[in-house]
């Protein structure tokens, strides 16, 4: 019998800032935000007990340190979630319907990593 392994699902988003030109732009953005929130709820419900940690978004402030003590450009990771799956393919299946993957416009990437046992 295979044991379950936890796969960490890290969410990456390209940088994008919202600038409102009018009330209509603001209303459209609010509608999009509501749809995204609904999408998160649907994805979490579909993922069920495999969702070990809903995760959290990362704050915009970030830095990266190189092994020689210098600074480097930090990645554009924007949050994380942790799911439990038998393998990477099963974790990939759990990512189906994830709100960041529903637009199909190439702006979002979902990375899936297996957590090593310690």
DSSP file (Angstrom, degrees, kcal/mol; ACC not computed):
  #  RESIDUE AA STRUCTURE BP1 BP2  ACC     N-H-->O    O-->H-N    N-H-->O    O-->H-N    TCO  KAPPA ALPHA  PHI   PSI    X-CA   Y-CA   Z-CA
    1    1 A X              0   0    0      0, 0.0     2,-0.2     0, 0.0     0, 0.0   0.000 360.0 360.0 360.0 127.5    0.0    0.0    0.0
    2    2 A X        -     0   0    0      1,-0.1     2,-0.3     0, 0.0    84,-0.0  -0.477 360.0-130.3 -75.4 143.6    1.4    3.4   -1.0
    3    3 A X        -     0   0    0     -2,-0.2     2,-0.2    83,-0.1    -1,-0.1  -0.677  26.2-105.3 -92.6 151.6    1.7    6.1    1.6
    4    4 A X        -     0   0    0     -2,-0.3     2,-0.4    80,-0.0    82,-0.2  -0.469  31.6-159.4 -73.5 143.3    0.4    9.5    0.9
    5    5 A X  E     -A   85   0A   0     80,-1.6    80,-2.6    -2,-0.2     2,-0.5  -0.946  16.9-124.3-119.8 145.6    2.8   12.3    0.3
    6    6 A X  E     -A   84   0A   0     -2,-0.4   109,-2.2    78,-0.3     2,-0.5  -0.763  22.1-160.6 -89.1 132.2    2.1   16.0    0.7
    7    7 A X  E     -AB  83 114A   0     76,-2.1    76,-2.0    -2,-0.5     2,-0.5  -0.956  13.3-136.1-112.5 129.5    2.8   18.1   -2.4
    8    8 A X  E     -AB  82 113A   0    105,-2.5   105,-3.1    -2,-0.5     2,-0.7  -0.717  11.9-154.7 -85.4 128.1    3.2   21.8   -1.9
    9    9 A X  E     -AB  81 112A   0     72,-2.3    72,-2.5    -2,-0.5     2,-0.4  -0.906  11.8-168.1-104.6 110.3    1.3   23.9   -4.5
   10   10 A X  E     -AB  80 111A   0    101,-2.3   101,-2.5    -2,-0.7     2,-0.5  -0.836  10.9-143.1-100.7 136.3    3.0   27.2   -4.9
   11   11 A X  E     -AB  79 110A   0     68,-1.9    67,-2.2    -2,-0.4    68,-1.1  -0.830  15.5-171.4-103.2 132.4    1.2   29.9   -6.7
   12   12 A X  E     -AB  77 109A   0     97,-2.4    97,-2.1    -2,-0.5     2,-0.4  -0.969   3.3-177.8-124.0 138.0    3.0   32.3   -9.0
   13   13 A X  E     - B   0 108A   0     63,-1.3    95,-0.2    -2,-0.4     2,-0.1  -0.995  28.6-117.8-134.2 140.1    1.6   35.4  -10.6
   14   14 A X        -     0   0    0     93,-1.7     2,-0.1    -2,-0.4    93,-0.0  -0.449  49.8 -87.8 -69.9 150.9    3.1   37.8  -13.0
   15   15 A X        +     0   0    0     -2,-0.1     2,-0.3     2,-0.0    -1,-0.1  -0.370  58.9 161.8 -62.3 133.1    3.2   41.4  -11.6
   16   16 A X        -     0   0    0     -2,-0.1     2,-0.4    -3,-0.1    -3,-0.0  -0.918  20.9-158.3-155.4 126.4    0.1   43.3  -12.4
   17   17 A X        -     0   0    0     -2,-0.3     2,-0.6     2,-0.0    -2,-0.0  -0.851  16.8-130.4-109.0 144.0   -1.2   46.4  -10.8
   18   18 A X        +     0   0    0     -2,-0.4     2,-0.5     2,-0.0    -2,-0.0  -0.829  26.1 178.5 -93.9 121.4   -4.8   47.6  -10.8
   19   19 A X        -     0   0    0     -2,-0.6     2,-0.5     6,-0.0    -2,-0.0  -0.989  18.9-144.2-121.7 123.0   -5.2   51.2  -11.8
   20   20 A X        +     0   0    0     -2,-0.5     3,-0.1     1,-0.2    -2,-0.0  -0.740  20.1 178.0 -90.6 129.3   -8.8   52.5  -12.0
   21   21 A X  S    S-     0   0    0     -2,-0.5     2,-0.3     1,-0.2    -1,-0.2   0.668  70.8  -3.7 -96.9 -22.9   -9.6   55.0  -14.7
   22   22 A X  S  > S-     0   0    0      1,-0.1     4,-2.0     0, 0.0    -1,-0.2  -0.945  77.7 -92.9-157.1 172.9  -13.3   55.3  -13.9
   23   23 A X  H  > S+     0   0    0     -2,-0.3     4,-2.8     1,-0.2     5,-0.2   0.854 124.1  58.4 -62.9 -33.5  -16.0   54.0  -11.6
   24   24 A X  H  > S+     0   0    0      2,-0.2     4,-2.5     1,-0.2    -1,-0.2   0.910 105.1  49.5 -63.1 -41.2  -16.9   51.5  -14.3
   25   25 A X  H  > S+     0   0    0      2,-0.2     4,-2.3     1,-0.2    -2,-0.2   0.920 111.8  48.7 -61.6 -43.5  -13.3   50.1  -14.1
   26   26 A X  H  X S+     0   0    0     -4,-2.0     4,-2.2     1,-0.2    -2,-0.2   0.911 111.9  48.7 -63.5 -42.3  -13.6   49.9  -10.4
   27   27 A X  H  X S+     0   0    0     -4,-2.8     4,-2.2     2,-0.2    -1,-0.2   0.905 110.8  50.5 -64.7 -41.0  -16.9   48.1  -10.6
   28   28 A X  H  X S+     0   0    0     -4,-2.5     4,-2.3     1,-0.2    -1,-0.2   0.898 110.4  49.9 -63.5 -39.9  -15.6   45.7  -13.2
   29   29 A X  H  X S+     0   0    0     -4,-2.3     4,-2.6     2,-0.2    -2,-0.2   0.895 109.6  50.9 -66.0 -39.6  -12.6   44.9  -10.9
   30   30 A X  H  X S+     0   0    0     -4,-2.2     4,-2.2     2,-0.2    -2,-0.2   0.890 109.7  50.6 -64.1 -39.5  -14.9   44.3   -8.0
   31   31 A X  H  X S+     0   0    0     -4,-2.2     4,-2.1     2,-0.2    -2,-0.2   0.920 111.3  48.4 -63.4 -43.6  -17.0   41.9  -10.1
   32   32 A X  H  X S+     0   0    0     -4,-2.3     4,-2.4     1,-0.2    -2,-0.2   0.908 110.1  52.0 -62.6 -42.2  -13.8   40.1  -11.1
   33   33 A X  H  X S+     0   0    0     -4,-2.6     4,-2.5     1,-0.2    -1,-0.2   0.901 108.9  50.3 -62.2 -40.8  -12.7   39.9   -7.5
   34   34 A X  H  X S+     0   0    0     -4,-2.2     4,-2.4     2,-0.2    -1,-0.2   0.904 110.7  49.2 -64.5 -40.9  -16.1   38.4   -6.5
   35   35 A X  H  X S+     0   0    0     -4,-2.1     4,-2.3     2,-0.2    -2,-0.2   0.898 111.0  50.4 -64.3 -39.8  -15.8   35.8   -9.3
   36   36 A X  H  X S+     0   0    0     -4,-2.4     4,-2.3     2,-0.2    -2,-0.2   0.917 109.9  49.8 -64.2 -43.4  -12.3   34.9   -8.1
   37   37 A X  H  X S+     0   0    0     -4,-2.5     4,-2.1     1,-0.2    -2,-0.2   0.912 110.9  49.3 -61.9 -42.7  -13.4   34.6   -4.5
   38   38 A X  H  X S+     0   0    0     -4,-2.4     4,-2.3     1,-0.2    -1,-0.2   0.892 109.3  53.7 -61.2 -39.4  -16.2   32.3   -5.7
   39   39 A X  H  X S+     0   0    0     -4,-2.3     4,-2.6     1,-0.2    -2,-0.2   0.888 106.4  51.4 -62.7 -40.5  -13.6   30.3   -7.7
   40   40 A X  H  X S+     0   0    0     -4,-2.3     4,-2.8     2,-0.2     5,-0.2   0.930 109.9  49.6 -62.0 -44.9  -11.5   29.8   -4.6
   41   41 A X  H  X S+     0   0    0     -4,-2.1     4,-2.2     1,-0.2    -2,-0.2   0.916 112.4  47.2 -60.1 -44.1  -14.5   28.5   -2.6
   42   42 A X  H  X S+     0   0    0     -4,-2.3     4,-2.4     2,-0.2    -1,-0.2   0.911 113.2  48.4 -64.9 -42.5  -15.4   26.1   -5.4
   43   43 A X  H  X S+     0   0    0     -4,-2.6     4,-2.4     2,-0.2    -2,-0.2   0.924 112.2  48.4 -64.8 -43.8  -11.8   24.9   -5.7
   44   44 A X  H  X S+     0   0    0     -4,-2.8     4,-1.7     1,-0.2    -1,-0.2   0.897 112.7  48.6 -64.7 -39.3  -11.4   24.4   -1.9
   45   45 A X  H  < S+     0   0    0     -4,-2.2    -1,-0.2    -5,-0.2    -2,-0.2   0.920 113.2  47.1 -65.0 -42.9  -14.7   22.5   -1.8
   46   46 A X  H  < S+     0   0    0     -4,-2.4    -2,-0.2     1,-0.2    -1,-0.2   0.857 110.8  52.0 -66.9 -36.1  -13.7   20.3   -4.7
   47   47 A X  H >< S+     0   0    0     -4,-2.4     3,-1.5    -5,-0.2    -1,-0.2   0.817  87.7 168.1 -71.9 -30.8  -10.2   19.6   -3.2
   48   48 A X  G ><  -     0   0    0     -4,-1.7     3,-1.8     1,-0.3    -1,-0.2  -0.195  61.4  -4.5  60.7-138.9  -11.8   18.6    0.1
   49   49 A X  G 3  S+     0   0    0      1,-0.3    -1,-0.3    -4,-0.1    -2,-0.1   0.622 121.6  75.3 -68.2 -12.9   -9.7   16.9    2.7
   50   50 A X  G <  S+     0   0    0     -3,-1.5    34,-2.7     1,-0.1     2,-1.2   0.709  74.8  89.0 -70.4 -18.2   -6.7   16.8    0.4
   51   51 A X  E <   +C   83   0A   0     -3,-1.8    32,-0.2    32,-0.2     3,-0.2  -0.688  52.5 170.7 -82.1  99.0   -6.3   20.6    1.1
   52   52 A X  E    S+     0   0A   0     30,-1.4     2,-0.4    -2,-1.2    31,-0.2   0.856  71.1  14.5 -78.8 -36.5   -4.1   20.5    4.2
   53   53 A X  E     -C   82   0A   0     29,-2.1    29,-2.7    -3,-0.2    -1,-0.3  -0.937  60.5-153.4-144.3 115.0   -3.4   24.2    4.3
   54   54 A X  E     -     0   0A   0     -2,-0.4     2,-0.1    -3,-0.2    -1,-0.1   0.804  43.7-154.3 -57.0 -28.2   -5.4   26.8    2.4
   55   55 A X  E     -     0   0A   0     26,-0.1     2,-0.3    -3,-0.1    26,-0.2  -0.462   2.5-104.5  88.2-160.5   -2.2   28.9    2.5
   56   56 A X  E     -C   80   0A   0     24,-0.8    24,-1.3    -2,-0.1     2,-0.2  -0.978  24.4 -99.3-163.3 154.0   -2.0   32.6    2.3
   57   57 A X  E     -C   79   0A   0     -2,-0.3     2,-0.3    22,-0.2    22,-0.3  -0.515  40.3-119.0 -75.6 152.9   -1.0   35.3   -0.2
   58   58 A X        -     0   0    0     20,-2.1     4,-0.1    -2,-0.2    -1,-0.1  -0.717  27.3-113.0 -89.8 144.1    2.5   36.8    0.2
   59   59 A X        -     0   0    0     -2,-0.3    -1,-0.1     2,-0.1    20,-0.0  -0.356  28.0-112.6 -69.1 156.3    2.9   40.5    1.0
   60   60 A X  S    S+     0   0    0     -2,-0.0     2,-0.3     2,-0.0    -1,-0.1   0.803  93.3  92.7 -63.4 -29.2    4.4   42.6   -1.8
   61   61 A X        +     0   0    0      2,-0.0     2,-0.3     0, 0.0    -2,-0.1  -0.506  56.5 147.7 -69.4 128.4    7.6   43.3    0.2
   62   62 A X        +     0   0    0     -2,-0.3     2,-0.3    -4,-0.1    12,-0.2  -0.990  23.2 179.6-157.4 158.5   10.2   40.7   -0.6
   63   63 A X        -     0   0    0     -2,-0.3     2,-0.4    10,-0.1    12,-0.1  -0.961  15.0-144.2-153.0 165.9   13.9   40.2   -0.9
   64   64 A X  E     -D   72   0B   0      8,-0.8     8,-2.0    -2,-0.3     2,-0.4  -0.996   9.2-151.5-136.8 142.0   16.4   37.4   -1.7
   65   65 A X  E     -D   71   0B   0     -2,-0.4     6,-0.2     6,-0.2     2,-0.2  -0.951  10.5-142.4-117.3 132.3   19.8   36.7   -0.3
   66   66 A X    >   -     0   0    0      4,-3.4     3,-2.6    -2,-0.4     6,-0.0  -0.547  31.1-106.9 -88.0 156.8   22.6   35.0   -2.2
   67   67 A X  T 3  S+     0   0    0      1,-0.3    -1,-0.1    -2,-0.2    -2,-0.0   0.634 120.2  58.9 -62.7 -12.4   24.9   32.6   -0.4
   68   68 A X  T 3  S-     0   0    0      2,-0.1    -1,-0.3     3,-0.0     3,-0.1   0.327 123.1-103.8 -95.5   7.8   27.7   35.2   -0.6
   69   69 A X  S <  S+     0   0    0     -3,-2.6    -2,-0.1     1,-0.3     2,-0.1   0.311  82.7 122.7  92.0  -8.7   25.6   37.7    1.4
   70   70 A X        -     0   0    0      1,-0.1    -4,-3.4    -5,-0.1    -1,-0.3  -0.321  62.9-109.1 -80.3 169.0   24.6   39.9   -1.6
   71   71 A X  E     -D   65   0B   0     -6,-0.2     2,-0.3    -3,-0.1    -6,-0.2  -0.712  31.3-171.0 -98.2 151.8   21.0   40.5   -2.5
   72   72 A X  E     -D   64   0B   0     -8,-2.0    -8,-0.8    -2,-0.3     2,-0.3  -0.850  38.8 -79.4-131.0 168.1   19.3   39.2   -5.6
   73   73 A X        -     0   0    0     -2,-0.3     2,-0.1   -10,-0.1   -10,-0.1  -0.561  50.7-128.3 -70.4 128.4   16.0   39.9   -7.3
   74   74 A X        -     0   0    0     -2,-0.3   -10,-0.1   -12,-0.2    -1,-0.1  -0.416  24.7-105.5 -76.1 154.0   13.2   38.0   -5.5
   75   75 A X        -     0   0    0    -12,-0.1    -1,-0.1    -2,-0.1   -63,-0.0  -0.144  25.5-114.6 -69.9 172.1   10.8   35.8   -7.4
   76   76 A X        +     0   0    0    -61,-0.0   -63,-1.3     2,-0.0    -1,-0.1   0.022  58.3 149.1-100.9  28.0    7.3   36.8   -8.1
   77   77 A X  E     -A   12   0A   0    -65,-0.2   -65,-0.2     1,-0.1     3,-0.1  -0.328  24.0-174.1 -55.3 140.6    5.7   34.1   -6.0
   78   78 A X  E     -     0   0A   0    -67,-2.2   -20,-2.1     1,-0.3     2,-0.3   0.418  52.7 -33.1-123.9   3.3    2.4   35.4   -4.6
   79   79 A X  E     -AC  11  57A   0    -68,-1.1   -68,-1.9   -22,-0.3    -1,-0.3  -0.972  52.1-124.9 167.7-176.2    1.2   32.7   -2.2
   80   80 A X  E     -AC  10  56A   0    -24,-1.3   -24,-0.8    -2,-0.3     2,-0.3  -0.983   9.4-171.4-151.6 159.7    1.0   29.0   -1.4
   81   81 A X  E     -A    9   0A   0    -72,-2.5   -72,-2.3    -2,-0.3     2,-0.5  -0.956  18.4-141.2-143.8 153.7   -1.4   26.2   -0.6
   82   82 A X  E     +AC   8  53A   0    -29,-2.7   -29,-2.1    -2,-0.3   -30,-1.4  -0.980  20.8 177.7-122.9 125.5   -0.5   22.7    0.6
   83   83 A X  E     -AC   7  51A   0    -76,-2.0   -76,-2.1    -2,-0.5     2,-0.5  -0.855  25.3-128.8-119.3 157.9   -2.4   19.6   -0.7
   84   84 A X  E     +A    6   0A   0    -34,-2.7     2,-0.3    -2,-0.3   -78,-0.3  -0.932  39.1 155.5-108.5 128.8   -1.9   15.9    0.1
   85   85 A X  E     -A    5   0A   0    -80,-2.6   -80,-1.6    -2,-0.5     3,-0.1  -0.972  51.9-116.3-148.6 159.0   -1.6   13.6   -2.9
   86   86 A X  S    S-     0   0    0     -2,-0.3     2,-0.3   -82,-0.2    -1,-0.1   0.860  93.4 -20.2 -64.2 -36.9   -0.2   10.2   -3.8
   87   87 A X  S  > S-     0   0    0    -82,-0.1     4,-2.1    -3,-0.0     5,-0.2  -0.905  80.7 -78.1-159.3-178.9    2.2   11.7   -6.3
   88   88 A X  H  > S+     0   0    0     -2,-0.3     4,-2.5     1,-0.2     5,-0.1   0.865 125.1  54.5 -62.8 -36.6    2.8   14.8   -8.5
   89   89 A X  H  > S+     0   0    0      2,-0.2     4,-2.1     1,-0.2    -1,-0.2   0.907 108.7  48.4 -65.0 -40.0    0.2   13.7  -11.1
   90   90 A X  H  > S+     0   0    0      2,-0.2     4,-1.8     1,-0.2    -1,-0.2   0.890 111.9  49.5 -66.0 -38.1   -2.4   13.4   -8.4
   91   91 A X  H  X S+     0   0    0     -4,-2.1     4,-1.1     2,-0.2    -2,-0.2   0.889 108.7  53.6 -65.5 -38.0   -1.4   16.8   -7.1
   92   92 A X  H  X S+     0   0    0     -4,-2.5     4,-0.5     1,-0.2     3,-0.4   0.893 106.4  52.3 -62.1 -40.2   -1.7   18.1  -10.6
   93   93 A X  H >< S+     0   0    0     -4,-2.1     3,-1.2     1,-0.2    -1,-0.2   0.885 104.8  55.5 -63.6 -38.5   -5.2   16.7  -10.9
   94   94 A X  H 3< S+     0   0    0     -4,-1.8    -1,-0.2     1,-0.3    -2,-0.2   0.773 100.0  61.8 -64.5 -24.8   -6.1   18.6   -7.6
   95   95 A X  H >< S+     0   0    0     -4,-1.1     3,-2.4    -3,-0.4    -1,-0.3   0.669  76.5 114.5 -75.8 -16.4   -5.0   21.8   -9.3
   96   96 A X  T << S+     0   0    0     -3,-1.2     3,-0.1    -4,-0.5     6,-0.1  -0.324  83.4  17.2 -56.2 132.3   -7.7   21.5  -12.0
   97   97 A X  T 3  S+     0   0    0      1,-0.3    -1,-0.3     4,-0.1   -54,-0.1   0.494  84.8 157.9  81.9   4.3  -10.1   24.3  -11.6
   98   98 A X    X   -     0   0    0     -3,-2.4     3,-2.2     1,-0.1     4,-0.4  -0.389  51.1-121.4 -59.8 137.5   -7.8   26.4   -9.5
   99   99 A X  G >  S+     0   0    0      1,-0.3     3,-0.9     2,-0.2     4,-0.3   0.789 110.7  56.8 -55.7 -30.7   -8.9   30.0   -9.8
  100  100 A X  G 3  S+     0   0    0      1,-0.2    -1,-0.3     2,-0.1     8,-0.2   0.661 107.9  49.1 -75.0 -13.5   -5.5   31.1  -11.1
  101  101 A X  G <  S+     0   0    0     -3,-2.2    -1,-0.2    -6,-0.2    -2,-0.2   0.380  89.7  81.6-104.4   3.8   -5.8   28.7  -14.0
  102  102 A X  S <  S+     0   0    0     -3,-0.9    -1,-0.1    -4,-0.4    -2,-0.1   0.722  78.8  64.0 -86.3 -20.8   -9.3   29.5  -15.2
  103  103 A X  S    S-     0   0    0     -4,-0.3    -1,-0.2    -3,-0.2    -2,-0.1   0.854  80.0-153.5 -73.5 -33.8   -8.6   32.6  -17.3
  104  104 A X        +     0   0    0     -4,-0.2    -3,-0.1    -3,-0.1    -1,-0.1   0.754  58.4 118.3  68.6  23.7   -6.5   30.8  -19.9
  105  105 A X  S    S-     0   0    0      0, 0.0    -1,-0.1     0, 0.0    -4,-0.0   0.352  82.1-115.0-105.9   6.4   -4.6   34.0  -20.7
  106  106 A X  S    S+     0   0    0      2,-0.1    -5,-0.0     1,-0.1     3,-0.0   0.579  84.2 114.1  77.7   9.8   -1.1   32.8  -19.7
  107  107 A X        +     0   0    0     -7,-0.1   -93,-1.7   -94,-0.0     2,-0.4   0.722  68.5  55.8 -84.3 -21.2   -0.7   35.3  -16.8
  108  108 A X  E     -B   13   0A   0     -8,-0.2     2,-0.4   -95,-0.2   -95,-0.2  -0.875  59.0-170.1-119.8 146.0   -0.6   32.8  -14.1
  109  109 A X  E     -B   12   0A   0    -97,-2.1   -97,-2.4    -2,-0.4     2,-0.5  -0.991   8.7-155.3-130.6 139.3    1.5   29.7  -13.4
  110  110 A X  E     -B   11   0A   0     -2,-0.4     2,-0.4   -99,-0.2   -99,-0.2  -0.974  10.4-161.8-114.7 123.2    1.0   27.1  -10.8
  111  111 A X  E     -B   10   0A   0   -101,-2.5  -101,-2.3    -2,-0.5     2,-0.5  -0.861   2.4-158.7-104.9 140.3    4.1   25.2   -9.6
  112  112 A X  E     +B    9   0A   0     -2,-0.4     2,-0.4  -103,-0.2  -103,-0.2  -0.978  12.1 179.1-123.1 127.3    3.8   21.9   -7.8
  113  113 A X  E     -B    8   0A   0   -105,-3.1  -105,-2.5    -2,-0.5     2,-0.5  -0.953  26.1-128.4-126.5 144.8    6.5   20.5   -5.6
  114  114 A X  E     -B    7   0A   0     -2,-0.4     2,-0.4  -107,-0.3  -107,-0.2  -0.795  26.3-129.5 -88.6 133.0    6.7   17.3   -3.5
  115  115 A X        -     0   0    0   -109,-2.2  -109,-0.2    -2,-0.5     2,-0.2  -0.706  23.1-128.9 -82.1 130.1    7.7   17.9    0.1
  116  116 A X        -     0   0    0     -2,-0.4     2,-0.2     1,-0.1    -1,-0.0  -0.514  21.3-113.8 -77.6 145.1   10.6   15.6    1.1
  117  117 A X              0   0    0     -2,-0.2    -1,-0.1     1,-0.1  -112,-0.0  -0.554 360.0 360.0 -76.4 144.2   10.2   13.6    4.3
  118  118 A X              0   0    0     -2,-0.2    -1,-0.1     0, 0.0    -2,-0.0   0.355 360.0 360.0-116.2 360.0   12.6   14.5    7.0
